[in-house]
Amino acid sequence: MHRILVPLDGSALAEASLPVARTLAGATGAGLLLLHVLEASPPGAVHGQRHLGSVPEARDYLEALARGLAPIPVEVHVHEEGIHDAGKSIGEHAEELQSDLVVIATHGIHRFGRIFKGNAAQRALSFGGVPVLTVPAGAGIDAMRWKNLIVTTDGRDGHRPPLAWLGALATSLRLDVELLLVVDTSASLTGDTKAIARSMPASMALALEAAVAESAVWLQGLAASGELEGLSVRTDILRGRPDSALARRQGSRSEDLIVLSTHGRIGFGSIWEGSMAARMLSRLKCAALLVRAE
């Protein structure tokens, strides 16, 4: 890993990403790039805290933070042209500035509207393609205490997580890897499949049990991949709706880094994926890493 991008808006809430980014930089040998993108009509405050509103103010702020992060190599960048979509701009900067990872604090609904535009992390992934690590502000996330990299997948060939990149990350952070898949129960089904389950409950029950068996084989295949060679890898299958099952399993555990692989879709075009990823992010109390499925 060469460069980690850290977007900041001047608030203490956004700075919750800095300790995690610093730990990752130290473990991987990467440098940090502190970014602020000026909004076209910046608010005076966000969540009751200051919001940077001018280029000199933003540059002074970022440079002061950079000095406090020594001896980690740190660059600063202020995007001077006012923008209307912070998430999109972060993603574009991640790609343009050749960053390998974005680390961003999550602290509530974006003022431009989360439902229509998607949250900033999802938009950054969609427009940049660079993995985005979300850090819940106020949760006291300490990356030095992480023990496990929990990689979620849905068992589809066209939705395979980037195991080589994730394996390298787990190696750098000395994490065990768990490959996790969630299979519905009859009660958690929605839409047409729920209607089928009601009309043919026995057949649906058999189909779901078959899905569990197929999922076990899929996970074992991923675990045996050479991309995870040398790592401690285990597998697990949960039952129920993905967001609910994962939230129940994780609870308040802070020693895990959860990986959510998506196709990066957002807004009305996301259909199932974007809305499910958003629900997972809103319910998880731990750090979550959004990656593009291969």
Secondary structure, DSSP 8 states (H G I E B T S, - for coil): --EEEEE--SSTTGGGHHHHHHHHHHHHT-EEEEEEEEESS--SEETTEE---SHHHHHHHHHHHHHHTTTS-EEEEEEEEEES-HHHHHHHHHHHTT-SEEEEEE-S--TT-HHHH--HHHHHHHHH-S-EEEEETTS---GGG--EEEEEE-S-GGG---HHHHHHHHHHHT-EEEEEEEE--GGG--HHHHHHHHHSHHHHHHHHHHHHHHHHHHHHHHHT-GGGTTS-EEEEEEES-HHHHHHHHHTT--SEEEEEEE----GGGGHHHHHHHHHHHHH--S-EEEEE--
